[in-house]
């Protein structure tokens, strides 16, 4: 089963690299030959995020004989593959904006970097992570804000500290996106609605607080009710693509894990 998954990922990665020209000829010939090529490193990384292999050590054990290198070499290669994943995500999101559905959704989710009880001892992400609050309670980590269209295309993405203003993030990731953008009550702001409005091109629809005396029409309620789709995306990223992890031992490892999990998700 794993060999079949790996072969499928090889075909997908090869196609994407050729289509988007992610690796230039100069990058291939520059410096000493890598023990694990950038292309293969991305395949190994996606294999980890697609399969039941939760750790790099598990991947190494699966391919130890074929790799012919040390475990440390594989870890470095997979962490390095995060930059290739970033290029691919950028290309996919830009391409997605051209063919995007009129209807878009923006929301944020918590990305813990460790258990809350271990936060005072956590050092790796100390300079980037912070305390935040979600529906599950307080957490120590980052906040991920994402925009996707009604067809499931990822169009905008940003990682920030949890205390970063949601409305400022909203402006940043949706600056170049047109259509009807739907958001939850956490983004309620008349100023934000005015800032984002572009006549004939962009309209912001924010779900009002329950305490707000405002009547919503049937079509508005229907659009609000479709917000569960982006929440399902967050759930899938965390449960099936390994977005949330406390395993990395470096900042590069954490960032690479996030980028690779997102790449695994968009290529599903």
C-alpha positions in Angstrom: 0.0 0.0 0.0 2.7 2.4 0.9 4.8 1.8 -2.3 1.7 2.5 -4.4 1.1 5.7 -2.5 4.7 6.7 -2.9 4.6 6.1 -6.7 1.4 8.1 -7.0 3.1 11.0 -5.2 6.1 10.8 -7.4 3.9 11.3 -10.5 2.1 14.2 -8.9 5.3 15.9 -7.7 7.0 15.4 -11.1 4.0 16.9 -12.9 3.8 19.9 -10.6 7.5 20.7 -10.8 7.5 20.6 -14.6 4.2 22.5 -14.9 5.2 25.3 -12.6 9.0 25.2 -13.3 9.7 25.0 -9.5 13.3 23.9 -9.9 15.5 25.8 -12.3 18.4 24.1 -14.2 20.8 26.3 -12.3 19.5 24.9 -9.0 20.1 21.4 -10.2 23.7 21.9 -11.2 24.8 24.3 -8.5 27.0 22.9 -5.7 27.5 19.3 -4.7 24.9 16.7 -5.7 22.4 16.2 -2.9 22.1 12.8 -1.4 18.3 13.2 -1.7 17.1 15.4 -4.5 14.7 18.2 -3.8 12.1 16.4 -5.8 12.5 13.2 -3.9 12.6 15.0 -0.6 9.2 16.6 -1.3 7.8 13.1 -2.2 9.1 11.6 1.0 7.6 14.6 3.0 4.2 14.3 1.3 4.3 10.5 1.9 4.7 11.2 5.6 1.7 13.6 5.6 -0.5 11.4 3.5 0.1 8.0 5.2 -0.1 6.8 8.8 3.6 7.6 9.2 3.4 10.4 11.9 7.2 10.9 12.2 10.2 11.2 9.9 11.7 8.2 11.7 8.8 6.1 10.5 9.5 7.2 6.9 13.2 6.5 7.3 12.4 3.0 8.6 10.1 2.3 5.5 12.8 3.3 3.0 16.1 2.8 4.9 17.6 0.3 2.4 16.5 2.4 -0.6 17.8 5.7 0.8 21.3 4.6 1.6 21.8 7.6 3.9 21.6 8.5 7.5 18.4 9.5 9.3 19.8 13.0 9.8 20.2 13.4 6.1 16.5 12.6 5.5 15.4 15.0 8.2 17.4 17.9 6.7 16.1 17.0 3.2 12.5 17.0 4.3 12.9 20.3 6.2 14.5 21.8 3.1 11.6 20.6 1.0 9.4 23.1 2.8 10.7 25.9 0.6 9.8 23.9 -2.5 6.3 23.3 -1.0 6.0 27.1 -0.4 6.7 27.8 -4.1 4.1 25.2 -5.1 1.5 26.6 -2.7 2.1 30.1 -4.1 1.6 28.9 -7.6 -1.5 26.9 -6.8 -3.1 29.8 -4.9 -2.4 32.3 -7.7 -3.7 29.9 -10.3 -6.8 29.3 -8.1 -7.6 33.0 -8.0 -8.0 33.1 -11.8 -10.7 30.4 -11.8 -12.1 31.0 -8.4 -15.8 30.7 -7.5 -17.6 34.0 -6.9 -18.2 32.9 -3.3 -15.3 32.9 -0.8 -14.9 32.2 2.9 -12.3 33.4 5.4 -11.7 32.0 8.8 -8.9 31.4 11.3 -7.9 28.4 13.4 -5.5 27.6 16.3 -2.2 25.9 15.7 -0.7 24.8 19.0 3.0 24.1 19.0 2.8 22.1 22.3 0.5 21.2 25.1 -0.6 24.1 27.2 0.9 22.6 30.3 4.3 22.5 28.5 4.2 26.1 27.2 6.5 27.5 29.9 9.2 25.0 29.0 8.8 25.2 25.2 11.8 27.0 23.7 11.8 26.2 20.0 8.9 28.5 18.9 9.1 30.8 21.8 9.9 33.9 19.7 7.1 33.3 17.2 4.3 31.6 19.2 2.1 33.1 21.9 -1.0 32.5 24.0 -4.3 32.4 22.3 -7.9 31.4 22.9 -10.1 29.2 20.8 -13.3 27.2 21.3 -11.3 24.5 22.9 -9.7 26.9 25.5 -6.3 28.5 25.8 -3.4 27.3 23.7 0.2 28.2 23.1 1.0 28.5 19.4 0.2 30.3 16.2 -3.0 31.3 14.4 -3.6 30.4 10.8 -6.0 32.4 8.7 -7.2 31.0 5.3 -9.4 32.1 2.5 -11.0 29.4 0.2 -13.6 29.6 -2.4 -16.9 27.6 -2.6 -15.2 25.0 -4.7 -12.5 24.3 -2.2 -9.6 26.2 -3.8 -7.2 27.7 -1.3 -6.7 31.4 -2.2 -5.0 33.1 0.7 -3.1 32.0 3.7 -1.2 33.7 6.7 0.4 32.5 9.9 0.5 35.0 12.8 0.8 35.2 16.5 -2.6 34.5 18.2 -2.9 38.2 19.4 -2.6 39.6 15.9 -5.7 41.7 14.9 -8.1 39.5 12.8 -9.3 42.4 10.8 -5.8 43.5 9.8 -5.0 39.9 8.7 -8.3 39.8 6.7 -7.3 42.9 4.8 -3.9 41.5 4.0 -4.8 38.1 2.6 -7.9 39.3 0.8 -6.4 42.4 -0.8 -6.2 40.9 -4.3 -9.3 38.7 -4.1 -12.7 39.6 -5.6 -16.2 38.3 -5.2 -18.4 37.8 -2.1 -16.3 37.1 0.9 -18.1 35.6 3.9 -16.7 35.8 7.4 -18.0 35.0 10.9 -19.0 37.4 13.7 -15.3 37.7 14.8 -14.8 40.1 11.9 -17.7 42.4 12.6 -16.6 45.9 11.7 -18.3 48.7 9.6 -14.8 50.1 8.8 -13.7 46.7 7.5 -16.8 46.4 5.3 -16.0 49.9 3.9 -12.3 49.2 3.4 -13.0 45.9 1.5 -15.9 47.0 -0.6 -15.1 47.5 -4.3 -18.1 48.4 -6.5 -18.9 45.7 -8.9 -16.0 43.5 -7.8 -15.9 42.8 -4.1 -18.5 42.6 -1.3 -18.0 41.6 2.3 -20.7 39.6 4.1 -20.1 39.3 7.9 -22.4 37.2 10.1 -23.8 39.5 12.9 -23.6 38.7 16.6 -26.6 37.0 18.0 -27.2 40.1 20.2 -27.2 42.5 17.2 -30.6 43.6 16.1 -30.3 42.9 12.5 -32.4 40.7 10.2 -30.7 38.5 7.7 -32.4 37.5 4.5 -32.8 33.9 3.4 -29.9 34.1 0.8 -27.6 35.6 3.5 -28.4 32.8 5.9 -27.7 30.2 3.2 -24.2 31.7 2.6 -23.5 31.9 6.3 -24.5 28.2 6.7 -21.9 27.2 4.1 -19.1 28.3 6.3 -18.8 24.8 7.7 -16.8 23.9 4.6 -13.8 25.9 5.7 -14.1 24.5 9.2 -14.0 21.0 7.6 -10.9 22.0 5.8 -9.2 22.9 9.1 -10.4 19.6 10.6 -9.0 17.6 7.7 -5.7 19.5 7.8 -5.2 18.7 11.5 -6.5 15.1 11.6 -5.4 13.7 8.2 -2.5 15.8 7.0 -0.5 16.4 10.2 -0.8 20.2 10.3 -0.5 20.4 14.1 2.6 18.8 15.6 4.9 19.2 18.6 7.6 16.9 17.1 9.9 19.4 15.2 13.1 20.4 17.1 13.7 23.6 15.1 11.9 26.6 13.8 12.6 25.4 10.2 11.1 22.0 11.2 7.9 23.6 12.4 7.5 25.9 9.4 8.3 23.1 7.0 5.7 20.9 8.7 3.0 23.5 8.2 3.9 24.1 4.5 4.1 20.4 3.7 0.8 19.6 5.5 -0.9 22.3 3.4 0.7 21.1 0.2 -0.5 17.5 1.0 -3.9 18.9 1.5 -4.2 21.0 -1.7 -2.8 18.1 -3.8 -5.3 15.5 -2.3 
